[in-house]
Amino acid sequence: MGENKNNVISEFKIGGTTIKICDDYCKNKNKSDVNNILNRISQNINFENK
């Protein structure tokens, strides 16, 4: 298996569940890359809510 990076930038609990927000996917991306990622996520969310 690959290396487990888990660069946790935020952690909180909801009930008995611990939520960890990591930035591994976009940590080393430039501003244009991040905007493209966010646009793709936004389009996926809009598509699923129709």
N, C-alpha and C positions, 0 to 999 in steps of 0.2 A: 504494500500500500504506500501511497504518497506521504510526504511529510505533513504533519498536522500543524498548521501555522497559528490559527485562532488568535489573531490580533484583536482582542476584545476592547471595544471602545466604550461600551455601555453594558451594564448588567443590572437586572431588576427581577423581582419576583411577582408572580400573579398566582395567588393561592400557594399550592405546593410546587409550582413549576418555576424554574429559573430560566429567564430569557437572557441570552447573551447576543449582543449585536457586534459583529466583527466587520472590519473593513478590508479583509484579505483580497477580495475580488477587485476592489478599485483603489487600493492603497498607492500603487505605483503607476497610476494612469494620469494622463494629462487632462486639462479641463475639457477639451473637446471629447475625449474618450468617455469621461464621466457624464457629460451631457448626452452623448449617444446612448449610454447605458440607461440613464434616467428616462429618456424618451422612449426607449424600447419597453421599459417596465410600465410606463404610463400607458402605452398603447395596449399592452397585454391586460392591464387592469380594466381599461375602457372596453375592450373586446369581451372580457369575461362578464362584465356587468350588464351587457345588452341582452 
